[in-house]
Amino acid sequence: MKIRLTLDDAVLTATLDENHTARDFAAMLPLSLRFDDYELTEKVSDLPRRLDTKGAPQGTDPDVGDIAYYAPWGNLAVYYRDFGYSTGLVKLGSIDAGVEALQRPGPMQVTIERCDQASDVR
């Protein structure tokens, strides 16, 4: 499934993985979230509710552009720098291109929505 992330000055598309947690996240869309920097590695935001992690691996090693759910804190993370393996981290998908738009310092407002038609994907 394709999703669109609209930032102040950029529109990014991403592809969600085929897993239970990613489908639960997609069911919450659309969302408007405030993302804050965390450790100069990722943008993080609280979600309105916790996601179901049934069947998820114990953890993952995220790559640049990965969208993940950190189950212990219940937040969404989008990685703009490489990071190591983390227990409790569930990969939801990946940014298709343009991840550098997230490297801007400070908080940002982001709208996340499903791309329900191929014409929606930019």
N, CA, C and O atoms as CSV, one atom per row, in Angstrom:
chain,resi,resn,atom,element,x,y,z
A,1,MET,N,N,0.837,-1.180,0.000
A,1,MET,CA,C,0.000,0.000,0.000
A,1,MET,C,C,0.881,1.242,0.000
A,1,MET,O,O,1.888,1.301,0.705
A,2,LYS,N,N,0.499,2.217,-0.784
A,2,LYS,CA,C,1.209,3.488,-0.862
A,2,LYS,C,C,0.552,4.498,0.074
A,2,LYS,O,O,-0.671,4.544,0.211
A,3,ILE,N,N,1.402,5.308,0.716
A,3,ILE,CA,C,0.920,6.406,1.540
A,3,ILE,C,C,1.661,7.675,1.133
A,3,ILE,O,O,2.724,7.624,0.515
A,4,ARG,N,N,1.075,8.806,1.492
A,4,ARG,CA,C,1.674,10.102,1.186
A,4,ARG,C,C,1.918,10.838,2.501
A,4,ARG,O,O,1.042,10.892,3.364
A,5,LEU,N,N,3.123,11.408,2.647
A,5,LEU,CA,C,3.474,12.240,3.793
A,5,LEU,C,C,3.643,13.664,3.270
A,5,LEU,O,O,4.503,13.921,2.427
A,6,THR,N,N,2.830,14.581,3.765
A,6,THR,CA,C,2.904,15.972,3.345
A,6,THR,C,C,3.522,16.773,4.473
A,6,THR,O,O,2.961,16.874,5.564
A,7,LEU,N,N,4.710,17.353,4.190
A,7,LEU,CA,C,5.426,18.189,5.139
A,7,LEU,C,C,5.178,19.642,4.751
A,7,LEU,O,O,4.448,19.920,3.799
A,8,ASP,N,N,5.777,20.551,5.478
A,8,ASP,CA,C,5.620,21.962,5.164
A,8,ASP,C,C,5.997,22.273,3.724
A,8,ASP,O,O,5.289,23.018,3.046
A,9,ASP,N,N,7.097,21.715,3.254
A,9,ASP,CA,C,7.637,22.088,1.953
A,9,ASP,C,C,7.930,20.900,1.044
A,9,ASP,O,O,8.675,21.041,0.075
A,10,ALA,N,N,7.366,19.747,1.334
A,10,ALA,CA,C,7.642,18.560,0.521
A,10,ALA,C,C,6.488,17.562,0.627
A,10,ALA,O,O,5.756,17.528,1.616
A,11,VAL,N,N,6.355,16.763,-0.413
A,11,VAL,CA,C,5.403,15.653,-0.419
A,11,VAL,C,C,6.199,14.395,-0.730
A,11,VAL,O,O,6.846,14.303,-1.773
A,12,LEU,N,N,6.149,13.431,0.174
A,12,LEU,CA,C,6.877,12.167,0.016
A,12,LEU,C,C,5.881,11.027,-0.109
A,12,LEU,O,O,4.808,11.066,0.494
A,13,THR,N,N,6.228,10.021,-0.883
A,13,THR,CA,C,5.433,8.805,-0.900
A,13,THR,C,C,6.231,7.717,-0.202
A,13,THR,O,O,7.459,7.763,-0.129
A,14,ALA,N,N,5.506,6.751,0.302
A,14,ALA,CA,C,6.114,5.621,0.993
A,14,ALA,C,C,5.305,4.374,0.677
A,14,ALA,O,O,4.141,4.444,0.283
A,15,THR,N,N,5.945,3.244,0.860
A,15,THR,CA,C,5.290,1.959,0.652
A,15,THR,C,C,5.257,1.220,1.982
A,15,THR,O,O,6.296,0.998,2.603
A,16,LEU,N,N,4.057,0.840,2.418
A,16,LEU,CA,C,3.929,0.081,3.661
A,16,LEU,C,C,4.200,-1.392,3.398
A,16,LEU,O,O,3.881,-1.913,2.329
A,17,ASP,N,N,4.785,-2.052,4.375
A,17,ASP,CA,C,5.052,-3.483,4.299
A,17,ASP,C,C,3.750,-4.266,4.460
A,17,ASP,O,O,2.736,-3.736,4.914
A,18,GLU,N,N,3.807,-5.525,4.081
A,18,GLU,CA,C,2.664,-6.431,4.249
A,18,GLU,C,C,2.798,-7.135,5.589
A,18,GLU,O,O,3.240,-8.282,5.655
A,19,ASN,N,N,2.412,-6.442,6.660
A,19,ASN,CA,C,2.399,-7.087,7.977
A,19,ASN,C,C,1.228,-6.545,8.781
A,19,ASN,O,O,0.650,-5.514,8.439
A,20,HIS,N,N,0.892,-7.236,9.833
A,20,HIS,CA,C,-0.284,-6.909,10.640
A,20,HIS,C,C,-0.193,-5.496,11.233
A,20,HIS,O,O,-1.182,-4.763,11.234
A,21,THR,N,N,0.971,-5.117,11.728
A,21,THR,CA,C,1.140,-3.811,12.364
A,21,THR,C,C,1.011,-2.691,11.338
A,21,THR,O,O,0.413,-1.656,11.631
A,22,ALA,N,N,1.557,-2.879,10.153
A,22,ALA,CA,C,1.434,-1.867,9.092
A,22,ALA,C,C,-0.025,-1.704,8.665
A,22,ALA,O,O,-0.469,-0.584,8.411
A,23,ARG,N,N,-0.771,-2.796,8.582
A,23,ARG,CA,C,-2.192,-2.708,8.232
A,23,ARG,C,C,-2.972,-1.985,9.329
A,23,ARG,O,O,-3.894,-1.226,9.029
A,24,ASP,N,N,-2.620,-2.208,10.586
A,24,ASP,CA,C,-3.275,-1.509,11.690
A,24,ASP,C,C,-2.976,-0.009,11.612
A,24,ASP,O,O,-3.855,0.818,11.855
A,25,PHE,N,N,-1.733,0.335,11.274
A,25,PHE,CA,C,-1.372,1.741,11.101
A,25,PHE,C,C,-2.170,2.362,9.954
A,25,PHE,O,O,-2.711,3.457,10.104
A,26,ALA,N,N,-2.250,1.684,8.822
A,26,ALA,CA,C,-2.979,2.195,7.657
A,26,ALA,C,C,-4.447,2.449,7.983
A,26,ALA,O,O,-5.055,3.374,7.444
A,27,ALA,N,N,-5.015,1.631,8.865
A,27,ALA,CA,C,-6.417,1.805,9.248
A,27,ALA,C,C,-6.640,3.099,10.024
A,27,ALA,O,O,-7.774,3.568,10.115
A,28,MET,N,N,-5.587,3.684,10.585
A,28,MET,CA,C,-5.695,4.935,11.347
A,28,MET,C,C,-5.676,6.170,10.445
A,28,MET,O,O,-6.038,7.262,10.884
A,29,LEU,N,N,-5.260,6.005,9.202
A,29,LEU,CA,C,-5.065,7.152,8.315
A,29,LEU,C,C,-6.390,7.712,7.823
A,29,LEU,O,O,-7.340,6.954,7.628
A,30,PRO,N,N,-6.473,9.014,7.618
A,30,PRO,CA,C,-5.406,10.013,7.629
A,30,PRO,C,C,-5.079,10.489,9.051
A,30,PRO,O,O,-5.915,10.437,9.953
A,31,LEU,N,N,-3.847,10.950,9.217
A,31,LEU,CA,C,-3.379,11.503,10.490
A,31,LEU,C,C,-2.624,12.801,10.233
A,31,LEU,O,O,-1.954,12.953,9.212
A,32,SER,N,N,-2.740,13.715,11.156
A,32,SER,CA,C,-1.909,14.920,11.153
A,32,SER,C,C,-1.128,14.883,12.454
A,32,SER,O,O,-1.712,14.938,13.536
A,33,LEU,N,N,0.198,14.789,12.350
A,33,LEU,CA,C,1.046,14.571,13.518
A,33,LEU,C,C,2.171,15.589,13.587
A,33,LEU,O,O,2.664,16.058,12.562
A,34,ARG,N,N,2.566,15.922,14.794
A,34,ARG,CA,C,3.755,16.743,14.999
A,34,ARG,C,C,4.927,15.790,15.232
A,34,ARG,O,O,4.902,14.974,16.154
A,35,PHE,N,N,5.948,15.905,14.388
A,35,PHE,CA,C,7.149,15.097,14.516
A,35,PHE,C,C,8.261,15.938,15.125
A,35,PHE,O,O,8.461,17.091,14.742
A,36,ASP,N,N,8.979,15.355,16.071
A,36,ASP,CA,C,10.117,16.004,16.704
A,36,ASP,C,C,11.376,15.197,16.419
A,36,ASP,O,O,11.316,13.992,16.175
A,37,ASP,N,N,12.513,15.877,16.453
A,37,ASP,CA,C,13.794,15.192,16.290
A,37,ASP,C,C,14.071,14.302,17.493
A,37,ASP,O,O,13.728,14.638,18.627
A,38,TYR,N,N,14.693,13.168,17.227
A,38,TYR,CA,C,15.150,12.296,18.300
A,38,TYR,C,C,16.544,11.818,17.935
A,38,TYR,O,O,16.736,11.127,16.934
A,39,GLU,N,N,17.512,12.193,18.758
A,39,GLU,CA,C,18.896,11.732,18.620
A,39,GLU,C,C,19.524,12.053,17.263
A,39,GLU,O,O,20.444,11.358,16.833
A,40,LEU,N,N,19.040,13.099,16.582
A,40,LEU,CA,C,19.572,13.488,15.262
A,40,LEU,C,C,19.596,12.314,14.282
A,40,LEU,O,O,20.459,12.232,13.409
A,41,THR,N,N,18.636,11.416,14.446
A,41,THR,CA,C,18.579,10.200,13.648
A,41,THR,C,C,17.200,9.959,13.050
A,41,THR,O,O,17.073,9.388,11.967
A,42,GLU,N,N,16.186,10.394,13.752
A,42,GLU,CA,C,14.816,10.083,13.353
A,42,GLU,C,C,13.875,11.201,13.771
A,42,GLU,O,O,14.189,12.008,14.646
A,43,LYS,N,N,12.720,11.230,13.129
A,43,LYS,CA,C,11.615,12.082,13.534
A,43,LYS,C,C,10.616,11.152,14.211
A,43,LYS,O,O,10.313,10.078,13.692
A,44,VAL,N,N,10.104,11.562,15.372
A,44,VAL,CA,C,9.170,10.717,16.117
A,44,VAL,C,C,7.902,11.490,16.454
A,44,VAL,O,O,7.913,12.713,16.592
A,45,SER,N,N,6.806,10.740,16.582
A,45,SER,CA,C,5.526,11.323,16.949
A,45,SER,C,C,4.700,10.301,17.709
A,45,SER,O,O,4.758,9.102,17.435
A,46,ASP,N,N,3.935,10.794,18.663
A,46,ASP,CA,C,2.990,9.925,19.354
A,46,ASP,C,C,1.813,9.642,18.431
A,46,ASP,O,O,1.390,10.504,17.661
A,47,LEU,N,N,1.297,8.435,18.517
A,47,LEU,CA,C,0.106,8.054,17.769
A,47,LEU,C,C,-1.118,8.166,18.674
A,47,LEU,O,O,-0.978,8.149,19.897
A,48,PRO,N,N,-2.303,8.280,18.100
A,48,PRO,CA,C,-3.514,8.390,18.922
A,48,PRO,C,C,-3.806,7.151,19.770
A,48,PRO,O,O,-4.485,7.231,20.793
A,49,ARG,N,N,-3.284,6.009,19.329
A,49,ARG,CA,C,-3.453,4.755,20.090
A,49,ARG,C,C,-2.300,3.837,19.744
A,49,ARG,O,O,-1.596,4.050,18.757
A,50,ARG,N,N,-2.112,2.819,20.561
A,50,ARG,CA,C,-1.066,1.826,20.300
A,50,ARG,C,C,-1.488,0.926,19.139
A,50,ARG,O,O,-2.672,0.661,18.929
A,51,LEU,N,N,-0.489,0.468,18.397
A,51,LEU,CA,C,-0.737,-0.448,17.291
A,51,LEU,C,C,-0.646,-1.887,17.764
A,51,LEU,O,O,0.048,-2.191,18.734
A,52,ASP,N,N,-1.351,-2.766,17.074
A,52,ASP,CA,C,-1.320,-4.196,17.362
A,52,ASP,C,C,-0.055,-4.786,16.748
A,52,ASP,O,O,0.154,-4.689,15.539
A,53,THR,N,N,0.782,-5.392,17.570
A,53,THR,CA,C,2.052,-5.958,17.095
A,53,THR,C,C,2.014,-7.486,17.005
A,53,THR,O,O,3.058,-8.137,17.010
A,54,LYS,N,N,0.821,-8.047,16.923
A,54,LYS,CA,C,0.681,-9.502,16.817
A,54,LYS,C,C,1.499,-10.027,15.638
A,54,LYS,O,O,1.352,-9.549,14.513
A,55,GLY,N,N,2.354,-11.005,15.898
A,55,GLY,CA,C,3.149,-11.640,14.863
A,55,GLY,C,C,4.394,-10.857,14.456
A,55,GLY,O,O,5.126,-11.289,13.566
A,56,ALA,N,N,4.645,-9.718,15.088
A,56,ALA,CA,C,5.815,-8.898,14.733
A,56,ALA,C,C,7.090,-9.527,15.287
A,56,ALA,O,O,7.059,-10.193,16.322
A,57,PRO,N,N,8.212,-9.314,14.597
A,57,PRO,CA,C,9.489,-9.792,15.141
A,57,PRO,C,C,9.828,-9.036,16.424
A,57,PRO,O,O,9.231,-8.000,16.719
A,58,GLN,N,N,10.784,-9.559,17.180
A,58,GLN,CA,C,11.176,-8.938,18.446
A,58,GLN,C,C,11.768,-7.564,18.274
A,58,GLN,O,O,11.701,-6.743,19.188
A,59,GLY,N,N,12.352,-7.295,17.113
A,59,GLY,CA,C,12.976,-6.011,16.843
A,59,GLY,C,C,13.440,-5.947,15.411
A,59,GLY,O,O,13.245,-6.885,14.638
A,60,THR,N,N,14.068,-4.813,15.053
A,60,THR,CA,C,14.569,-4.642,13.690
A,60,THR,C,C,15.732,-3.660,13.683
A,60,THR,O,O,15.940,-2.917,14.642
A,61,ASP,N,N,16.482,-3.668,12.593
A,61,ASP,CA,C,17.599,-2.750,12.367
A,61,ASP,C,C,17.172,-1.802,11.250
A,61,ASP,O,O,17.261,-2.165,10.077
A,62,PRO,N,N,16.711,-0.599,11.585
A,62,PRO,CA,C,16.160,0.291,10.567
A,62,PRO,C,C,17.223,0.898,9.663
A,62,PRO,O,O,18.351,1.154,10.085
A,63,ASP,N,N,16.839,1.122,8.409
A,63,ASP,CA,C,17.666,1.790,7.415
A,63,ASP,C,C,17.155,3.214,7.220
A,63,ASP,O,O,16.055,3.550,7.661
A,64,VAL,N,N,17.948,4.042,6.565
A,64,VAL,CA,C,17.515,5.391,6.210
A,64,VAL,C,C,16.234,5.282,5.388
A,64,VAL,O,O,16.166,4.511,4.431
A,65,GLY,N,N,15.227,6.053,5.763
A,65,GLY,CA,C,13.954,6.048,5.055
A,65,GLY,C,C,12.913,5.111,5.632
A,65,GLY,O,O,11.760,5.138,5.202
A,66,ASP,N,N,13.288,4.282,6.592
A,66,ASP,CA,C,12.316,3.356,7.176
A,66,ASP,C,C,11.324,4.082,8.072
A,66,ASP,O,O,11.663,5.029,8.781
A,67,ILE,N,N,10.092,3.604,8.014
A,67,ILE,CA,C,9.025,4.043,8.908
A,67,ILE,C,C,8.798,2.890,9.866
A,67,ILE,O,O,8.612,1.751,9.437
A,68,ALA,N,N,8.811,3.177,11.158
A,68,ALA,CA,C,8.715,2.102,12.144
A,68,ALA,C,C,7.842,2.522,13.321
A,68,ALA,O,O,7.580,3.703,13.546
A,69,TYR,N,N,7.409,1.518,14.053
A,69,TYR,CA,C,6.622,1.711,15.266
A,69,TYR,C,C,7.462,1.196,16.431
A,69,TYR,O,O,7.907,0.049,16.426
A,70,TYR,N,N,7.676,2.057,17.434
A,70,TYR,CA,C,8.424,1.645,18.619
A,70,TYR,C,C,7.410,1.275,19.698
A,70,TYR,O,O,6.884,2.138,20.402
A,71,ALA,N,N,7.149,-0.023,19.813
A,71,ALA,CA,C,6.089,-0.528,20.680
A,71,ALA,C,C,6.238,-0.129,22.148
A,71,ALA,O,O,5.228,0.198,22.771
A,72,PRO,N,N,7.446,-0.137,22.744
A,72,PRO,CA,C,7.530,0.230,24.166
A,72,PRO,C,C,7.003,1.639,24.478
A,72,PRO,O,O,6.449,1.868,25.553
A,73,TRP,N,N,7.172,2.568,23.555
A,73,TRP,CA,C,6.694,3.940,23.791
A,73,TRP,C,C,5.405,4.241,23.043
A,73,TRP,O,O,4.741,5.235,23.339
A,74,GLY,N,N,5.039,3.406,22.081
A,74,GLY,CA,C,3.821,3.631,21.308
A,74,GLY,C,C,3.937,4.769,20.311
A,74,GLY,O,O,2.950,5.452,20.034
A,75,ASN,N,N,5.149,4.986,19.760
A,75,ASN,CA,C,5.277,6.102,18.824
A,75,ASN,C,C,5.736,5.654,17.438
A,75,ASN,O,O,6.246,4.551,17.243
A,76,LEU,N,N,5.533,6.560,16.491
A,76,LEU,CA,C,5.931,6.373,15.116
A,76,LEU,C,C,7.303,7.004,14.920
A,76,LEU,O,O,7.567,8.077,15.463
A,77,ALA,N,N,8.169,6.368,14.165
A,77,ALA,CA,C,9.511,6.891,13.901
A,77,ALA,C,C,9.787,6.803,12.405
A,77,ALA,O,O,9.467,5.807,11.756
A,78,VAL,N,N,10.390,7.869,11.870
A,78,VAL,CA,C,10.834,7.878,10.479
A,78,VAL,C,C,12.327,8.200,10.513
A,78,VAL,O,O,12.734,9.261,10.986
A,79,TYR,N,N,13.134,7.272,10.006
A,79,TYR,CA,C,14.593,7.380,10.107
A,79,TYR,C,C,15.179,8.150,8.929
A,79,TYR,O,O,14.944,7.808,7.770
A,80,TYR,N,N,15.945,9.193,9.242
A,80,TYR,CA,C,16.669,9.925,8.202
A,80,TYR,C,C,18.169,9.716,8.316
A,80,TYR,O,O,18.932,10.262,7.518
A,81,ARG,N,N,18.606,8.931,9.302
A,81,ARG,CA,C,19.996,8.480,9.422
A,81,ARG,C,C,19.958,7.007,9.823
A,81,ARG,O,O,18.956,6.509,10.336
A,82,ASP,N,N,21.069,6.330,9.575
A,82,ASP,CA,C,21.158,4.909,9.903
A,82,ASP,C,C,21.140,4.724,11.416
A,82,ASP,O,O,21.601,5.587,12.163
A,83,PHE,N,N,20.606,3.599,11.857
A,83,PHE,CA,C,20.510,3.287,13.278
A,83,PHE,C,C,20.664,1.793,13.435
A,83,PHE,O,O,20.484,1.046,12.473
A,84,GLY,N,N,20.998,1.343,14.642
A,84,GLY,CA,C,21.207,-0.076,14.902
A,84,GLY,C,C,19.940,-0.795,15.333
A,84,GLY,O,O,18.874,-0.199,15.486
A,85,TYR,N,N,20.096,-2.083,15.519
A,85,TYR,CA,C,18.994,-2.954,15.939
A,85,TYR,C,C,18.380,-2.460,17.237
A,85,TYR,O,O,19.090,-2.080,18.168
A,86,SER,N,N,17.054,-2.469,17.293
A,86,SER,CA,C,16.326,-2.087,18.506
A,86,SER,C,C,15.239,-3.105,18.799
A,86,SER,O,O,14.411,-3.399,17.937
A,87,THR,N,N,15.239,-3.640,19.999
A,87,THR,CA,C,14.160,-4.509,20.445
A,87,THR,C,C,12.905,-3.663,20.587
A,87,THR,O,O,12.962,-2.541,21.089
A,88,GLY,N,N,11.781,-4.195,20.150
A,88,GLY,CA,C,10.507,-3.488,20.260
A,88,GLY,C,C,10.187,-2.619,19.060
A,88,GLY,O,O,9.114,-2.019,19.008
A,89,LEU,N,N,11.091,-2.535,18.092
A,89,LEU,CA,C,10.884,-1.726,16.896
A,89,LEU,C,C,10.302,-2.603,15.789
A,89,LEU,O,O,10.847,-3.661,15.474
A,90,VAL,N,N,9.192,-2.157,15.202
A,90,VAL,CA,C,8.513,-2.900,14.146
A,90,VAL,C,C,8.524,-2.053,12.876
A,90,VAL,O,O,7.996,-0.942,12.865
A,91,LYS,N,N,9.120,-2.571,11.818
A,91,LYS,CA,C,9.147,-1.838,10.550
A,91,LYS,C,C,7.756,-1.850,9.927
A,91,LYS,O,O,7.117,-2.895,9.805
A,92,LEU,N,N,7.299,-0.648,9.533
A,92,LEU,CA,C,5.995,-0.510,8.887
A,92,LEU,C,C,6.124,-0.337,7.384
A,92,LEU,O,O,5.228,-0.726,6.634
A,93,GLY,N,N,7.243,0.251,6.932
A,93,GLY,CA,C,7.430,0.501,5.514
A,93,GLY,C,C,8.635,1.378,5.295
A,93,GLY,O,O,9.476,1.526,6.181
A,94,SER,N,N,8.722,1.976,4.085
A,94,SER,CA,C,9.871,2.806,3.732
A,94,SER,C,C,9.443,3.976,2.851
A,94,SER,O,O,8.529,3.859,2.035
A,95,ILE,N,N,10.125,5.108,3.036
A,95,ILE,CA,C,9.960,6.267,2.166
A,95,ILE,C,C,10.518,5.883,0.797
A,95,ILE,O,O,11.608,5.316,0.715
A,96,ASP,N,N,9.790,6.182,-0.277
A,96,ASP,CA,C,10.237,5.827,-1.620
A,96,ASP,C,C,11.408,6.691,-2.098
A,96,ASP,O,O,12.334,6.178,-2.725
A,97,ALA,N,N,11.376,7.985,-1.811
A,97,ALA,CA,C,12.440,8.908,-2.216
A,97,ALA,C,C,12.238,10.229,-1.480
A,97,ALA,O,O,11.128,10.547,-1.052
A,98,GLY,N,N,13.327,11.000,-1.336
A,98,GLY,CA,C,13.222,12.332,-0.765
A,98,GLY,C,C,13.335,12.400,0.739
A,98,GLY,O,O,12.919,13.392,1.338
A,99,VAL,N,N,13.890,11.370,1.374
A,99,VAL,CA,C,13.987,11.327,2.831
A,99,VAL,C,C,14.761,12.523,3.392
A,99,VAL,O,O,14.599,12.870,4.562
A,100,GLU,N,N,15.598,13.152,2.567
A,100,GLU,CA,C,16.384,14.304,3.047
A,100,GLU,C,C,15.483,15.456,3.506
A,100,GLU,O,O,15.941,16.320,4.253
A,101,ALA,N,N,14.235,15.491,3.087
A,101,ALA,CA,C,13.310,16.531,3.544
A,101,ALA,C,C,13.075,16.448,5.047
A,101,ALA,O,O,12.677,17.435,5.666
A,102,LEU,N,N,13.315,15.284,5.636
A,102,LEU,CA,C,13.128,15.092,7.075
A,102,LEU,C,C,14.339,15.534,7.888
A,102,LEU,O,O,14.264,15.604,9.115
A,103,GLN,N,N,15.443,15.830,7.232
A,103,GLN,CA,C,16.675,16.187,7.941
A,103,GLN,C,C,16.669,17.612,8.473
A,103,GLN,O,O,17.605,18.013,9.163
A,104,ARG,N,N,15.649,18.370,8.169
A,104,ARG,CA,C,15.545,19.729,8.680
A,104,ARG,C,C,15.410,19.679,10.199
A,104,ARG,O,O,14.614,18.901,10.725
A,105,PRO,N,N,16.196,20.517,10.919
A,105,PRO,CA,C,16.128,20.489,12.383
A,105,PRO,C,C,14.786,21.023,12.909
A,105,PRO,O,O,14.095,21.800,12.249
A,106,GLY,N,N,14.461,20.582,14.093
A,106,GLY,CA,C,13.255,21.074,14.757
A,106,GLY,C,C,12.014,20.289,14.417
A,106,GLY,O,O,12.045,19.371,13.597
A,107,PRO,N,N,10.910,20.662,15.061
A,107,PRO,CA,C,9.650,19.955,14.845
A,107,PRO,C,C,9.053,20.270,13.478
A,107,PRO,O,O,9.367,21.294,12.872
A,108,MET,N,N,8.192,19.378,13.005
A,108,MET,CA,C,7.464,19.608,11.753
A,108,MET,C,C,6.097,18.959,11.838
A,108,MET,O,O,5.927,17.913,12.465
A,109,GLN,N,N,5.138,19.585,11.207
A,109,GLN,CA,C,3.786,19.045,11.111
A,109,GLN,C,C,3.726,18.193,9.849
A,109,GLN,O,O,4.146,18.635,8.780
A,110,VAL,N,N,3.210,16.981,9.968
A,110,VAL,CA,C,3.150,16.054,8.836
A,110,VAL,C,C,1.749,15.452,8.752
A,110,VAL,O,O,1.199,14.982,9.748
A,111,THR,N,N,1.189,15.475,7.558
A,111,THR,CA,C,-0.075,14.794,7.304
A,111,THR,C,C,0.247,13.501,6.568
A,111,THR,O,O,0.980,13.503,5.578
A,112,ILE,N,N,-0.305,12.403,7.059
A,112,ILE,CA,C,-0.080,11.091,6.454
A,112,ILE,C,C,-1.424,10.553,6.003
A,112,ILE,O,O,-2.374,10.495,6.783
A,113,GLU,N,N,-1.501,10.156,4.732
A,113,GLU,CA,C,-2.752,9.642,4.192
A,113,GLU,C,C,-2.484,8.539,3.185
A,113,GLU,O,O,-1.384,8.412,2.648
A,114,ARG,N,N,-3.512,7.750,2.944
A,114,ARG,CA,C,-3.403,6.666,1.966
A,114,ARG,C,C,-3.474,7.231,0.559
A,114,ARG,O,O,-4.192,8.200,0.309
A,115,CYS,N,N,-2.741,6.636,-0.350
A,115,CYS,CA,C,-2.857,6.927,-1.782
A,115,CYS,C,C,-3.746,5.833,-2.345
A,115,CYS,O,O,-3.258,4.758,-2.692
A,116,ASP,N,N,-5.022,6.086,-2.438
A,116,ASP,CA,C,-5.972,5.050,-2.827
A,116,ASP,C,C,-6.027,4.788,-4.335
A,116,ASP,O,O,-6.541,3.758,-4.773
A,117,GLN,N,N,-5.498,5.719,-5.118
A,117,GLN,CA,C,-5.501,5.538,-6.569
A,117,GLN,C,C,-4.093,5.780,-7.093
A,117,GLN,O,O,-3.337,6.558,-6.512
A,118,ALA,N,N,-3.749,5.133,-8.162
A,118,ALA,CA,C,-2.406,5.307,-8.739
A,118,ALA,C,C,-2.149,6.769,-9.087
A,118,ALA,O,O,-1.004,7.216,-9.020
A,119,SER,N,N,-3.167,7.517,-9.451
A,119,SER,CA,C,-2.983,8.931,-9.793
A,119,SER,C,C,-2.645,9.761,-8.572
A,119,SER,O,O,-2.165,10.886,-8.710
A,120,ASP,N,N,-2.887,9.232,-7.368
A,120,ASP,CA,C,-2.545,9.939,-6.133
A,120,ASP,C,C,-1.050,9.926,-5.856
A,120,ASP,O,O,-0.554,10.782,-5.123
A,121,VAL,N,N,-0.325,8.977,-6.426
A,121,VAL,CA,C,1.093,8.823,-6.148
A,121,VAL,C,C,1.866,9.823,-7.006
A,121,VAL,O,O,1.753,9.833,-8.231
A,122,ARG,N,N,2.644,10.655,-6.340
A,122,ARG,CA,C,3.410,11.676,-7.062
A,122,ARG,C,C,4.849,11.265,-7.208
A,122,ARG,O,O,5.645,12.002,-7.790
